[in-house]
Amino acid sequence: MPAPDLDGVYISERGEGRITVTHEGYLWSNSSQNRFKRAVTILRRLQRNTWRCDWCFEDLQTWRRADARYCCEGCRKRAARQRRFWRG
Ligand SMILES: [Zn+2]
């Protein structure tokens, strides 16, 4: 399995809660627009503090989908199991 790559999106913290998302689209110009939108989505989620796993509250990796809700398959499954539990 290949190591997850950053998909051209880099997120860096510059102190005082300021976060910068850097987007590199020069290699894949066809998808650069999508990558830019993705970077903006991730940045907005970071600003709202929702760029984290709904289950364990770990920060999500930048290679996750911009609409990802869980950090890993395990958390997604645990959350789904608990939803079933509460629903009875
Ligand atoms: Zn998690």
PDB file of the backbone (N, CA, C, O) and the ligand in Angstrom, with CONECT records:
HET     ZN  A 101       1
ATOM      1  N   MET A   1       0.843  -1.193   0.000  1.00  0.00           N
ATOM      2  CA  MET A   1       0.000   0.000   0.000  1.00  0.00           C
ATOM      3  C   MET A   1       0.881   1.247   0.000  1.00  0.00           C
ATOM      4  O   MET A   1       1.790   1.363   0.823  1.00  0.00           O
ATOM      5  N   PRO A   2       0.623   2.171  -0.906  1.00  0.00           N
ATOM      6  CA  PRO A   2       1.461   3.389  -0.938  1.00  0.00           C
ATOM      7  C   PRO A   2       1.201   4.258   0.284  1.00  0.00           C
ATOM      8  O   PRO A   2       0.097   4.270   0.829  1.00  0.00           O
ATOM      9  N   ALA A   3       2.215   4.974   0.700  1.00  0.00           N
ATOM     10  CA  ALA A   3       2.027   5.896   1.815  1.00  0.00           C
ATOM     11  C   ALA A   3       1.066   7.002   1.388  1.00  0.00           C
ATOM     12  O   ALA A   3       1.098   7.459   0.245  1.00  0.00           O
ATOM     13  N   PRO A   4       0.214   7.424   2.314  1.00  0.00           N
ATOM     14  CA  PRO A   4      -0.692   8.528   1.951  1.00  0.00           C
ATOM     15  C   PRO A   4       0.100   9.765   1.589  1.00  0.00           C
ATOM     16  O   PRO A   4       1.006  10.157   2.325  1.00  0.00           O
ATOM     17  N   ASP A   5      -0.221  10.378   0.480  1.00  0.00           N
ATOM     18  CA  ASP A   5       0.499  11.603   0.164  1.00  0.00           C
ATOM     19  C   ASP A   5      -0.390  12.802   0.495  1.00  0.00           C
ATOM     20  O   ASP A   5      -1.592  12.655   0.715  1.00  0.00           O
ATOM     21  N   LEU A   6       0.202  13.957   0.527  1.00  0.00           N
ATOM     22  CA  LEU A   6      -0.512  15.129   1.008  1.00  0.00           C
ATOM     23  C   LEU A   6      -1.421  15.733  -0.047  1.00  0.00           C
ATOM     24  O   LEU A   6      -2.155  16.685   0.220  1.00  0.00           O
ATOM     25  N   ASP A   7      -1.366  15.166  -1.264  1.00  0.00           N
ATOM     26  CA  ASP A   7      -2.295  15.585  -2.299  1.00  0.00           C
ATOM     27  C   ASP A   7      -2.183  17.073  -2.601  1.00  0.00           C
ATOM     28  O   ASP A   7      -3.166  17.712  -2.976  1.00  0.00           O
ATOM     29  N   GLY A   8      -0.992  17.618  -2.437  1.00  0.00           N
ATOM     30  CA  GLY A   8      -0.778  19.005  -2.828  1.00  0.00           C
ATOM     31  C   GLY A   8      -1.307  20.045  -1.867  1.00  0.00           C
ATOM     32  O   GLY A   8      -1.255  21.243  -2.144  1.00  0.00           O
ATOM     33  N   VAL A   9      -1.822  19.584  -0.726  1.00  0.00           N
ATOM     34  CA  VAL A   9      -2.352  20.535   0.240  1.00  0.00           C
ATOM     35  C   VAL A   9      -1.517  20.468   1.509  1.00  0.00           C
ATOM     36  O   VAL A   9      -1.366  19.401   2.104  1.00  0.00           O
ATOM     37  N   TYR A  10      -0.980  21.600   1.919  1.00  0.00           N
ATOM     38  CA  TYR A  10      -0.155  21.639   3.115  1.00  0.00           C
ATOM     39  C   TYR A  10      -0.771  22.615   4.108  1.00  0.00           C
ATOM     40  O   TYR A  10      -1.133  23.737   3.757  1.00  0.00           O
ATOM     41  N   ILE A  11      -0.879  22.173   5.331  1.00  0.00           N
ATOM     42  CA  ILE A  11      -1.464  23.025   6.358  1.00  0.00           C
ATOM     43  C   ILE A  11      -0.397  23.315   7.405  1.00  0.00           C
ATOM     44  O   ILE A  11       0.200  22.391   7.957  1.00  0.00           O
ATOM     45  N   SER A  12      -0.159  24.569   7.676  1.00  0.00           N
ATOM     46  CA  SER A  12       0.839  24.903   8.672  1.00  0.00           C
ATOM     47  C   SER A  12       0.270  25.898   9.676  1.00  0.00           C
ATOM     48  O   SER A  12      -0.529  26.768   9.329  1.00  0.00           O
ATOM     49  N   GLU A  13       0.692  25.752  10.908  1.00  0.00           N
ATOM     50  CA  GLU A  13       0.263  26.677  11.949  1.00  0.00           C
ATOM     51  C   GLU A  13       1.344  27.711  12.154  1.00  0.00           C
ATOM     52  O   GLU A  13       2.527  27.385  12.242  1.00  0.00           O
ATOM     53  N   ARG A  14       0.929  28.953  12.230  1.00  0.00           N
ATOM     54  CA  ARG A  14       1.902  30.023  12.378  1.00  0.00           C
ATOM     55  C   ARG A  14       1.744  30.745  13.702  1.00  0.00           C
ATOM     56  O   ARG A  14       1.984  31.950  13.792  1.00  0.00           O
ATOM     57  N   GLY A  15       1.342  30.011  14.733  1.00  0.00           N
ATOM     58  CA  GLY A  15       1.217  30.614  16.054  1.00  0.00           C
ATOM     59  C   GLY A  15      -0.046  31.444  16.185  1.00  0.00           C
ATOM     60  O   GLY A  15      -0.644  31.834  15.182  1.00  0.00           O
ATOM     61  N   GLU A  16      -0.453  31.715  17.411  1.00  0.00           N
ATOM     62  CA  GLU A  16      -1.630  32.521  17.711  1.00  0.00           C
ATOM     63  C   GLU A  16      -2.865  32.013  16.985  1.00  0.00           C
ATOM     64  O   GLU A  16      -3.753  32.790  16.635  1.00  0.00           O
ATOM     65  N   GLY A  17      -2.915  30.704  16.761  1.00  0.00           N
ATOM     66  CA  GLY A  17      -4.089  30.104  16.141  1.00  0.00           C
ATOM     67  C   GLY A  17      -4.240  30.395  14.665  1.00  0.00           C
ATOM     68  O   GLY A  17      -5.256  30.049  14.063  1.00  0.00           O
ATOM     69  N   ARG A  18      -3.228  31.034  14.069  1.00  0.00           N
ATOM     70  CA  ARG A  18      -3.313  31.313  12.632  1.00  0.00           C
ATOM     71  C   ARG A  18      -2.869  30.098  11.844  1.00  0.00           C
ATOM     72  O   ARG A  18      -1.779  29.570  12.066  1.00  0.00           O
ATOM     73  N   ILE A  19      -3.701  29.661  10.936  1.00  0.00           N
ATOM     74  CA  ILE A  19      -3.402  28.472  10.143  1.00  0.00           C
ATOM     75  C   ILE A  19      -3.364  28.845   8.673  1.00  0.00           C
ATOM     76  O   ILE A  19      -4.243  29.547   8.173  1.00  0.00           O
ATOM     77  N   THR A  20      -2.353  28.373   7.999  1.00  0.00           N
ATOM     78  CA  THR A  20      -2.226  28.648   6.573  1.00  0.00           C
ATOM     79  C   THR A  20      -2.365  27.349   5.797  1.00  0.00           C
ATOM     80  O   THR A  20      -1.737  26.348   6.141  1.00  0.00           O
ATOM     81  N   VAL A  21      -3.174  27.360   4.764  1.00  0.00           N
ATOM     82  CA  VAL A  21      -3.267  26.219   3.863  1.00  0.00           C
ATOM     83  C   VAL A  21      -2.556  26.594   2.569  1.00  0.00           C
ATOM     84  O   VAL A  21      -2.901  27.574   1.910  1.00  0.00           O
ATOM     85  N   THR A  22      -1.568  25.802   2.229  1.00  0.00           N
ATOM     86  CA  THR A  22      -0.844  26.043   0.987  1.00  0.00           C
ATOM     87  C   THR A  22      -1.268  24.993  -0.030  1.00  0.00           C
ATOM     88  O   THR A  22      -1.369  23.809   0.289  1.00  0.00           O
ATOM     89  N   HIS A  23      -1.502  25.420  -1.202  1.00  0.00           N
ATOM     90  CA  HIS A  23      -1.986  24.520  -2.246  1.00  0.00           C
ATOM     91  C   HIS A  23      -0.981  24.509  -3.391  1.00  0.00           C
ATOM     92  O   HIS A  23      -0.565  25.559  -3.881  1.00  0.00           O
ATOM     93  N   GLU A  24      -0.603  23.319  -3.804  1.00  0.00           N
ATOM     94  CA  GLU A  24       0.333  23.204  -4.902  1.00  0.00           C
ATOM     95  C   GLU A  24      -0.322  22.474  -6.047  1.00  0.00           C
ATOM     96  O   GLU A  24      -0.524  21.262  -5.974  1.00  0.00           O
ATOM     97  N   GLY A  25      -0.654  23.178  -7.093  1.00  0.00           N
ATOM     98  CA  GLY A  25      -1.358  22.546  -8.199  1.00  0.00           C
ATOM     99  C   GLY A  25      -0.539  22.478  -9.468  1.00  0.00           C
ATOM    100  O   GLY A  25      -1.078  22.212 -10.543  1.00  0.00           O
ATOM    101  N   TYR A  26       0.753  22.716  -9.359  1.00  0.00           N
ATOM    102  CA  TYR A  26       1.524  22.857 -10.595  1.00  0.00           C
ATOM    103  C   TYR A  26       1.774  21.541 -11.312  1.00  0.00           C
ATOM    104  O   TYR A  26       2.042  21.530 -12.513  1.00  0.00           O
ATOM    105  N   LEU A  27       1.689  20.418 -10.577  1.00  0.00           N
ATOM    106  CA  LEU A  27       1.966  19.138 -11.220  1.00  0.00           C
ATOM    107  C   LEU A  27       0.769  18.626 -12.008  1.00  0.00           C
ATOM    108  O   LEU A  27       0.926  18.051 -13.085  1.00  0.00           O
ATOM    109  N   TRP A  28      -0.417  18.834 -11.474  1.00  0.00           N
ATOM    110  CA  TRP A  28      -1.620  18.294 -12.105  1.00  0.00           C
ATOM    111  C   TRP A  28      -2.564  19.443 -12.404  1.00  0.00           C
ATOM    112  O   TRP A  28      -3.510  19.695 -11.658  1.00  0.00           O
ATOM    113  N   SER A  29      -2.301  20.128 -13.489  1.00  0.00           N
ATOM    114  CA  SER A  29      -3.061  21.350 -13.750  1.00  0.00           C
ATOM    115  C   SER A  29      -4.547  21.063 -13.970  1.00  0.00           C
ATOM    116  O   SER A  29      -5.385  21.916 -13.676  1.00  0.00           O
ATOM    117  N   ASN A  30      -4.890  19.872 -14.485  1.00  0.00           N
ATOM    118  CA  ASN A  30      -6.293  19.562 -14.721  1.00  0.00           C
ATOM    119  C   ASN A  30      -7.096  19.540 -13.431  1.00  0.00           C
ATOM    120  O   ASN A  30      -8.262  19.934 -13.412  1.00  0.00           O
ATOM    121  N   SER A  31      -6.472  19.079 -12.357  1.00  0.00           N
ATOM    122  CA  SER A  31      -7.225  18.938 -11.119  1.00  0.00           C
ATOM    123  C   SER A  31      -6.913  20.060 -10.142  1.00  0.00           C
ATOM    124  O   SER A  31      -7.352  20.026  -8.992  1.00  0.00           O
ATOM    125  N   SER A  32      -6.146  21.068 -10.600  1.00  0.00           N
ATOM    126  CA  SER A  32      -5.723  22.076  -9.637  1.00  0.00           C
ATOM    127  C   SER A  32      -6.914  22.856  -9.077  1.00  0.00           C
ATOM    128  O   SER A  32      -6.903  23.271  -7.918  1.00  0.00           O
ATOM    129  N   GLN A  33      -7.939  23.051  -9.909  1.00  0.00           N
ATOM    130  CA  GLN A  33      -9.113  23.776  -9.425  1.00  0.00           C
ATOM    131  C   GLN A  33      -9.781  23.011  -8.290  1.00  0.00           C
ATOM    132  O   GLN A  33     -10.155  23.588  -7.269  1.00  0.00           O
ATOM    133  N   ASN A  34      -9.925  21.689  -8.486  1.00  0.00           N
ATOM    134  CA  ASN A  34     -10.517  20.872  -7.429  1.00  0.00           C
ATOM    135  C   ASN A  34      -9.666  20.890  -6.173  1.00  0.00           C
ATOM    136  O   ASN A  34     -10.177  20.961  -5.055  1.00  0.00           O
ATOM    137  N   ARG A  35      -8.347  20.825  -6.379  1.00  0.00           N
ATOM    138  CA  ARG A  35      -7.463  20.816  -5.220  1.00  0.00           C
ATOM    139  C   ARG A  35      -7.560  22.126  -4.456  1.00  0.00           C
ATOM    140  O   ARG A  35      -7.515  22.146  -3.226  1.00  0.00           O
ATOM    141  N   PHE A  36      -7.695  23.220  -5.196  1.00  0.00           N
ATOM    142  CA  PHE A  36      -7.809  24.508  -4.535  1.00  0.00           C
ATOM    143  C   PHE A  36      -9.094  24.576  -3.725  1.00  0.00           C
ATOM    144  O   PHE A  36      -9.092  25.040  -2.585  1.00  0.00           O
ATOM    145  N   LYS A  37     -10.198  24.110  -4.317  1.00  0.00           N
ATOM    146  CA  LYS A  37     -11.477  24.110  -3.592  1.00  0.00           C
ATOM    147  C   LYS A  37     -11.367  23.263  -2.331  1.00  0.00           C
ATOM    148  O   LYS A  37     -11.891  23.612  -1.273  1.00  0.00           O
ATOM    149  N   ARG A  38     -10.660  22.128  -2.478  1.00  0.00           N
ATOM    150  CA  ARG A  38     -10.495  21.226  -1.351  1.00  0.00           C
ATOM    151  C   ARG A  38      -9.702  21.911  -0.233  1.00  0.00           C
ATOM    152  O   ARG A  38     -10.042  21.797   0.945  1.00  0.00           O
ATOM    153  N   ALA A  39      -8.639  22.625  -0.623  1.00  0.00           N
ATOM    154  CA  ALA A  39      -7.834  23.325   0.366  1.00  0.00           C
ATOM    155  C   ALA A  39      -8.663  24.374   1.093  1.00  0.00           C
ATOM    156  O   ALA A  39      -8.536  24.544   2.306  1.00  0.00           O
ATOM    157  N   VAL A  40      -9.508  25.072   0.353  1.00  0.00           N
ATOM    158  CA  VAL A  40     -10.353  26.100   0.973  1.00  0.00           C
ATOM    159  C   VAL A  40     -11.354  25.461   1.930  1.00  0.00           C
ATOM    160  O   VAL A  40     -11.589  25.972   3.025  1.00  0.00           O
ATOM    161  N   THR A  41     -11.950  24.330   1.505  1.00  0.00           N
ATOM    162  CA  THR A  41     -12.897  23.634   2.373  1.00  0.00           C
ATOM    163  C   THR A  41     -12.229  23.219   3.673  1.00  0.00           C
ATOM    164  O   THR A  41     -12.792  23.395   4.754  1.00  0.00           O
ATOM    165  N   ILE A  42     -11.014  22.662   3.563  1.00  0.00           N
ATOM    166  CA  ILE A  42     -10.292  22.222   4.750  1.00  0.00           C
ATOM    167  C   ILE A  42      -9.966  23.423   5.639  1.00  0.00           C
ATOM    168  O   ILE A  42     -10.087  23.348   6.862  1.00  0.00           O
ATOM    169  N   LEU A  43      -9.557  24.522   5.024  1.00  0.00           N
ATOM    170  CA  LEU A  43      -9.238  25.718   5.801  1.00  0.00           C
ATOM    171  C   LEU A  43     -10.458  26.216   6.570  1.00  0.00           C
ATOM    172  O   LEU A  43     -10.357  26.579   7.742  1.00  0.00           O
ATOM    173  N   ARG A  44     -11.619  26.231   5.897  1.00  0.00           N
ATOM    174  CA  ARG A  44     -12.843  26.678   6.579  1.00  0.00           C
ATOM    175  C   ARG A  44     -13.149  25.770   7.756  1.00  0.00           C
ATOM    176  O   ARG A  44     -13.536  26.236   8.827  1.00  0.00           O
ATOM    177  N   ARG A  45     -12.971  24.449   7.549  1.00  0.00           N
ATOM    178  CA  ARG A  45     -13.264  23.516   8.640  1.00  0.00           C
ATOM    179  C   ARG A  45     -12.282  23.699   9.784  1.00  0.00           C
ATOM    180  O   ARG A  45     -12.655  23.563  10.949  1.00  0.00           O
ATOM    181  N   LEU A  46     -11.021  24.009   9.464  1.00  0.00           N
ATOM    182  CA  LEU A  46     -10.032  24.271  10.510  1.00  0.00           C
ATOM    183  C   LEU A  46     -10.433  25.498  11.325  1.00  0.00           C
ATOM    184  O   LEU A  46     -10.336  25.498  12.552  1.00  0.00           O
ATOM    185  N   GLN A  47     -10.881  26.538  10.632  1.00  0.00           N
ATOM    186  CA  GLN A  47     -11.270  27.765  11.318  1.00  0.00           C
ATOM    187  C   GLN A  47     -12.463  27.535  12.232  1.00  0.00           C
ATOM    188  O   GLN A  47     -12.568  28.144  13.297  1.00  0.00           O
ATOM    189  N   ARG A  48     -13.371  26.642  11.805  1.00  0.00           N
ATOM    190  CA  ARG A  48     -14.549  26.355  12.626  1.00  0.00           C
ATOM    191  C   ARG A  48     -14.282  25.241  13.620  1.00  0.00           C
ATOM    192  O   ARG A  48     -15.173  24.844  14.371  1.00  0.00           O
ATOM    193  N   ASN A  49     -13.057  24.736  13.628  1.00  0.00           N
ATOM    194  CA  ASN A  49     -12.688  23.655  14.533  1.00  0.00           C
ATOM    195  C   ASN A  49     -13.478  22.374  14.277  1.00  0.00           C
ATOM    196  O   ASN A  49     -13.731  21.606  15.206  1.00  0.00           O
ATOM    197  N   THR A  50     -13.868  22.140  13.030  1.00  0.00           N
ATOM    198  CA  THR A  50     -14.587  20.909  12.716  1.00  0.00           C
ATOM    199  C   THR A  50     -13.730  19.959  11.886  1.00  0.00           C
ATOM    200  O   THR A  50     -14.210  18.923  11.427  1.00  0.00           O
ATOM    201  N   TRP A  51     -12.448  20.316  11.694  1.00  0.00           N
ATOM    202  CA  TRP A  51     -11.545  19.424  10.957  1.00  0.00           C
ATOM    203  C   TRP A  51     -10.970  18.414  11.932  1.00  0.00           C
ATOM    204  O   TRP A  51      -9.761  18.361  12.158  1.00  0.00           O
ATOM    205  N   ARG A  52     -11.870  17.606  12.510  1.00  0.00           N
ATOM    206  CA  ARG A  52     -11.412  16.582  13.436  1.00  0.00           C
ATOM    207  C   ARG A  52     -12.386  15.415  13.398  1.00  0.00           C
ATOM    208  O   ARG A  52     -13.509  15.527  12.906  1.00  0.00           O
ATOM    209  N   CYS A  53     -11.929  14.319  13.922  1.00  0.00           N
ATOM    210  CA  CYS A  53     -12.713  13.092  13.892  1.00  0.00           C
ATOM    211  C   CYS A  53     -13.946  13.226  14.782  1.00  0.00           C
ATOM    212  O   CYS A  53     -13.838  13.653  15.931  1.00  0.00           O
ATOM    213  N   ASP A  54     -15.108  12.867  14.260  1.00  0.00           N
ATOM    214  CA  ASP A  54     -16.339  12.934  15.039  1.00  0.00           C
ATOM    215  C   ASP A  54     -16.340  11.939  16.188  1.00  0.00           C
ATOM    216  O   ASP A  54     -17.131  12.077  17.121  1.00  0.00           O
ATOM    217  N   TRP A  55     -15.468  10.938  16.136  1.00  0.00           N
ATOM    218  CA  TRP A  55     -15.477   9.909  17.165  1.00  0.00           C
ATOM    219  C   TRP A  55     -14.399  10.158  18.227  1.00  0.00           C
ATOM    220  O   TRP A  55     -14.717  10.221  19.414  1.00  0.00           O
ATOM    221  N   CYS A  56     -13.143  10.298  17.824  1.00  0.00           N
ATOM    222  CA  CYS A  56     -12.062  10.399  18.810  1.00  0.00           C
ATOM    223  C   CYS A  56     -11.521  11.829  18.922  1.00  0.00           C
ATOM    224  O   CYS A  56     -10.664  12.098  19.764  1.00  0.00           O
ATOM    225  N   PHE A  57     -12.014  12.747  18.081  1.00  0.00           N
ATOM    226  CA  PHE A  57     -11.643  14.171  18.126  1.00  0.00           C
ATOM    227  C   PHE A  57     -10.183  14.431  17.803  1.00  0.00           C
ATOM    228  O   PHE A  57      -9.661  15.509  18.087  1.00  0.00           O
ATOM    229  N   GLU A  58      -9.518  13.436  17.206  1.00  0.00           N
ATOM    230  CA  GLU A  58      -8.180  13.689  16.686  1.00  0.00           C
ATOM    231  C   GLU A  58      -8.284  14.593  15.453  1.00  0.00           C
ATOM    232  O   GLU A  58      -9.273  14.540  14.722  1.00  0.00           O
ATOM    233  N   ASP A  59      -7.274  15.410  15.231  1.00  0.00           N
ATOM    234  CA  ASP A  59      -7.256  16.198  14.000  1.00  0.00           C
ATOM    235  C   ASP A  59      -7.188  15.264  12.803  1.00  0.00           C
ATOM    236  O   ASP A  59      -6.488  14.252  12.837  1.00  0.00           O
ATOM    237  N   LEU A  60      -7.904  15.597  11.764  1.00  0.00           N
ATOM    238  CA  LEU A  60      -7.865  14.779  10.556  1.00  0.00           C
ATOM    239  C   LEU A  60      -6.577  15.053   9.788  1.00  0.00           C
ATOM    240  O   LEU A  60      -6.007  16.142   9.869  1.00  0.00           O
ATOM    241  N   GLN A  61      -6.131  14.048   9.044  1.00  0.00           N
ATOM    242  CA  GLN A  61      -4.963  14.227   8.188  1.00  0.00           C
ATOM    243  C   GLN A  61      -5.360  15.015   6.947  1.00  0.00           C
ATOM    244  O   GLN A  61      -6.505  14.954   6.501  1.00  0.00           O
ATOM    245  N   THR A  62      -4.404  15.756   6.393  1.00  0.00           N
ATOM    246  CA  THR A  62      -4.746  16.602   5.252  1.00  0.00           C
ATOM    247  C   THR A  62      -5.029  15.797   3.991  1.00  0.00           C
ATOM    248  O   THR A  62      -5.583  16.325   3.026  1.00  0.00           O
ATOM    249  N   TRP A  63      -4.649  14.508   3.994  1.00  0.00           N
ATOM    250  CA  TRP A  63      -4.935  13.713   2.796  1.00  0.00           C
ATOM    251  C   TRP A  63      -6.340  13.136   2.819  1.00  0.00           C
ATOM    252  O   TRP A  63      -6.764  12.502   1.853  1.00  0.00           O
ATOM    253  N   ARG A  64      -7.084  13.352   3.931  1.00  0.00           N
ATOM    254  CA  ARG A  64      -8.464  12.887   3.961  1.00  0.00           C
ATOM    255  C   ARG A  64      -9.296  13.715   2.999  1.00  0.00           C
ATOM    256  O   ARG A  64      -8.912  14.819   2.612  1.00  0.00           O
ATOM    257  N   ARG A  65     -10.454  13.158   2.614  1.00  0.00           N
ATOM    258  CA  ARG A  65     -11.387  13.946   1.807  1.00  0.00           C
ATOM    259  C   ARG A  65     -11.776  15.201   2.577  1.00  0.00           C
ATOM    260  O   ARG A  65     -11.820  15.200   3.807  1.00  0.00           O
ATOM    261  N   ALA A  66     -12.057  16.269   1.841  1.00  0.00           N
ATOM    262  CA  ALA A  66     -12.396  17.531   2.496  1.00  0.00           C
ATOM    263  C   ALA A  66     -13.683  17.407   3.316  1.00  0.00           C
ATOM    264  O   ALA A  66     -13.918  18.197   4.230  1.00  0.00           O
ATOM    265  N   ASP A  67     -14.521  16.402   2.983  1.00  0.00           N
ATOM    266  CA  ASP A  67     -15.758  16.230   3.748  1.00  0.00           C
ATOM    267  C   ASP A  67     -15.675  15.040   4.704  1.00  0.00           C
ATOM    268  O   ASP A  67     -16.696  14.554   5.193  1.00  0.00           O
ATOM    269  N   ALA A  68     -14.451  14.574   4.966  1.00  0.00           N
ATOM    270  CA  ALA A  68     -14.276  13.439   5.873  1.00  0.00           C
ATOM    271  C   ALA A  68     -14.756  13.794   7.269  1.00  0.00           C
ATOM    272  O   ALA A  68     -14.594  14.927   7.722  1.00  0.00           O
ATOM    273  N   ARG A  69     -15.354  12.812   7.951  1.00  0.00           N
ATOM    274  CA  ARG A  69     -15.835  13.062   9.309  1.00  0.00           C
ATOM    275  C   ARG A  69     -15.063  12.247  10.338  1.00  0.00           C
ATOM    276  O   ARG A  69     -15.094  12.557  11.529  1.00  0.00           O
ATOM    277  N   TYR A  70     -14.376  11.212   9.885  1.00  0.00           N
ATOM    278  CA  TYR A  70     -13.656  10.358  10.825  1.00  0.00           C
ATOM    279  C   TYR A  70     -12.212  10.193  10.385  1.00  0.00           C
ATOM    280  O   TYR A  70     -11.913  10.255   9.192  1.00  0.00           O
ATOM    281  N   CYS A  71     -11.303   9.979  11.353  1.00  0.00           N
ATOM    282  CA  CYS A  71      -9.891   9.900  11.026  1.00  0.00           C
ATOM    283  C   CYS A  71      -9.543   8.563  10.388  1.00  0.00           C
ATOM    284  O   CYS A  71      -8.551   8.465   9.666  1.00  0.00           O
ATOM    285  N   CYS A  72     -10.335   7.544  10.641  1.00  0.00           N
ATOM    286  CA  CYS A  72     -10.015   6.223  10.104  1.00  0.00           C
ATOM    287  C   CYS A  72     -11.279   5.383  10.026  1.00  0.00           C
ATOM    288  O   CYS A  72     -12.324   5.736  10.573  1.00  0.00           O
ATOM    289  N   GLU A  73     -11.150   4.268   9.334  1.00  0.00           N
ATOM    290  CA  GLU A  73     -12.278   3.360   9.155  1.00  0.00           C
ATOM    291  C   GLU A  73     -12.795   2.852  10.508  1.00  0.00           C
ATOM    292  O   GLU A  73     -14.000   2.685  10.698  1.00  0.00           O
ATOM    293  N   GLY A  74     -11.869   2.610  11.442  1.00  0.00           N
ATOM    294  CA  GLY A  74     -12.247   2.114  12.763  1.00  0.00           C
ATOM    295  C   GLY A  74     -13.193   3.068  13.473  1.00  0.00           C
ATOM    296  O   GLY A  74     -14.194   2.643  14.050  1.00  0.00           O
ATOM    297  N   CYS A  75     -12.876   4.359  13.431  1.00  0.00           N
ATOM    298  CA  CYS A  75     -13.726   5.350  14.097  1.00  0.00           C
ATOM    299  C   CYS A  75     -15.089   5.432  13.416  1.00  0.00           C
ATOM    300  O   CYS A  75     -16.120   5.553  14.078  1.00  0.00           O
ATOM    301  N   ARG A  76     -15.081   5.365  12.090  1.00  0.00           N
ATOM    302  CA  ARG A  76     -16.345   5.415  11.362  1.00  0.00           C
ATOM    303  C   ARG A  76     -17.248   4.260  11.784  1.00  0.00           C
ATOM    304  O   ARG A  76     -18.449   4.431  11.992  1.00  0.00           O
ATOM    305  N   LYS A  77     -16.637   3.075  11.906  1.00  0.00           N
ATOM    306  CA  LYS A  77     -17.420   1.894  12.279  1.00  0.00           C
ATOM    307  C   LYS A  77     -17.905   1.972  13.719  1.00  0.00           C
ATOM    308  O   LYS A  77     -19.048   1.627  14.017  1.00  0.00           O
ATOM    309  N   ARG A  78     -17.016   2.435  14.625  1.00  0.00           N
ATOM    310  CA  ARG A  78     -17.429   2.562  16.028  1.00  0.00           C
ATOM    311  C   ARG A  78     -18.592   3.540  16.160  1.00  0.00           C
ATOM    312  O   ARG A  78     -19.534   3.295  16.912  1.00  0.00           O
ATOM    313  N   ALA A  79     -18.521   4.649  15.425  1.00  0.00           N
ATOM    314  CA  ALA A  79     -19.591   5.644  15.493  1.00  0.00           C
ATOM    315  C   ALA A  79     -20.896   5.070  14.946  1.00  0.00           C
ATOM    316  O   ALA A  79     -21.967   5.304  15.506  1.00  0.00           O
ATOM    317  N   ALA A  80     -20.801   4.323  13.858  1.00  0.00           N
ATOM    318  CA  ALA A  80     -21.998   3.729  13.260  1.00  0.00           C
ATOM    319  C   ALA A  80     -22.611   2.715  14.219  1.00  0.00           C
ATOM    320  O   ALA A  80     -23.831   2.632  14.354  1.00  0.00           O
ATOM    321  N   ARG A  81     -21.742   1.940  14.889  1.00  0.00           N
ATOM    322  CA  ARG A  81     -22.227   0.940  15.835  1.00  0.00           C
ATOM    323  C   ARG A  81     -22.962   1.624  16.987  1.00  0.00           C
ATOM    324  O   ARG A  81     -24.008   1.152  17.432  1.00  0.00           O
ATOM    325  N   GLN A  82     -22.401   2.751  17.469  1.00  0.00           N
ATOM    326  CA  GLN A  82     -23.045   3.413  18.591  1.00  0.00           C
ATOM    327  C   GLN A  82     -24.373   4.034  18.173  1.00  0.00           C
ATOM    328  O   GLN A  82     -25.333   4.048  18.943  1.00  0.00           O
ATOM    329  N   ARG A  83     -24.418   4.549  16.939  1.00  0.00           N
ATOM    330  CA  ARG A  83     -25.694   5.099  16.473  1.00  0.00           C
ATOM    331  C   ARG A  83     -26.763   4.010  16.462  1.00  0.00           C
ATOM    332  O   ARG A  83     -27.906   4.246  16.854  1.00  0.00           O
ATOM    333  N   ARG A  84     -26.380   2.810  16.005  1.00  0.00           N
ATOM    334  CA  ARG A  84     -27.344   1.703  16.014  1.00  0.00           C
ATOM    335  C   ARG A  84     -27.756   1.370  17.437  1.00  0.00           C
ATOM    336  O   ARG A  84     -28.922   1.079  17.701  1.00  0.00           O
ATOM    337  N   PHE A  85     -26.782   1.413  18.365  1.00  0.00           N
ATOM    338  CA  PHE A  85     -27.057   1.095  19.759  1.00  0.00           C
ATOM    339  C   PHE A  85     -28.089   2.062  20.332  1.00  0.00           C
ATOM    340  O   PHE A  85     -29.065   1.642  20.954  1.00  0.00           O
ATOM    341  N   TRP A  86     -27.869   3.354  20.119  1.00  0.00           N
ATOM    342  CA  TRP A  86     -28.780   4.354  20.699  1.00  0.00           C
ATOM    343  C   TRP A  86     -30.159   4.282  20.059  1.00  0.00           C
ATOM    344  O   TRP A  86     -31.171   4.571  20.697  1.00  0.00           O
ATOM    345  N   ARG A  87     -30.184   3.894  18.788  1.00  0.00           N
ATOM    346  CA  ARG A  87     -31.466   3.787  18.110  1.00  0.00           C
ATOM    347  C   ARG A  87     -32.227   2.567  18.629  1.00  0.00           C
ATOM    348  O   ARG A  87     -33.442   2.461  18.461  1.00  0.00           O
ATOM    349  N   GLY A  88     -31.498   1.653  19.259  1.00  0.00           N
ATOM    350  CA  GLY A  88     -32.120   0.460  19.813  1.00  0.00           C
ATOM    351  C   GLY A  88     -32.323  -0.576  18.742  1.00  0.00           C
ATOM    352  O   GLY A  88     -32.838  -1.659  19.019  1.00  0.00           O
TER     353      GLY A  88
HETATM  354 ZN    ZN A 101     -10.905   8.959  15.001  1.00  0.00          ZN2+
END
